[in-house]
Amino acid sequence: MTKVNFYDKVNDGLLKFAVIIAKTDGKWVFCKHRERNTYEVPGGHREAGENLSLMR
């Protein structure tokens, strides 16, 4: 099983990918994957030089 940890602060250089979990008007936001018949949370790998900011 995958273990998930949550941090308030982290060194930006340690981040390899981002996962975005969002809720609006009391509903969770999911995206339909174009290659699978599934709905998933948005996310992806880090592009070279990309700044990943942690926002609340």
C-alpha positions in Angstrom: 0.0 0.0 0.0 1.2 3.5 -0.8 1.9 5.8 2.2 0.9 9.5 1.8 2.5 12.2 4.0 1.4 15.8 4.3 3.8 18.6 5.0 3.2 22.3 5.7 6.6 23.2 4.3 9.1 21.4 2.0 12.2 22.2 0.0 11.0 22.9 -3.6 14.0 21.0 -5.0 12.8 17.7 -3.5 9.4 17.8 -5.4 9.3 15.5 -8.4 5.6 15.7 -9.3 2.4 17.5 -8.2 -1.1 16.2 -7.4 -3.9 18.8 -7.1 -6.8 18.0 -4.9 -9.6 20.7 -5.1 -13.1 21.1 -3.9 -15.5 23.8 -5.2 -19.2 24.4 -4.3 -19.0 21.3 -2.0 -17.9 19.0 -4.9 -14.5 17.4 -5.5 -12.7 18.1 -8.8 -11.7 15.1 -11.0 -10.5 14.8 -14.5 -11.3 12.1 -17.0 -8.2 10.4 -18.2 -8.0 10.4 -22.0 -6.4 7.0 -22.3 -8.4 5.2 -19.7 -12.0 5.2 -18.7 -11.3 6.6 -15.3 -11.7 9.8 -13.3 -8.6 11.0 -11.5 -7.3 14.0 -9.5 -5.2 16.4 -11.7 -1.4 16.0 -11.4 1.7 15.3 -13.3 5.5 15.2 -13.4 7.7 18.2 -13.0 9.0 19.9 -16.1 12.7 21.1 -16.2 12.9 24.5 -14.4 9.3 24.4 -13.3 8.5 26.0 -9.9 6.0 24.0 -7.8 4.5 26.2 -5.1 2.6 24.8 -2.2 -0.7 26.6 -1.8 -3.5 26.2 0.7 
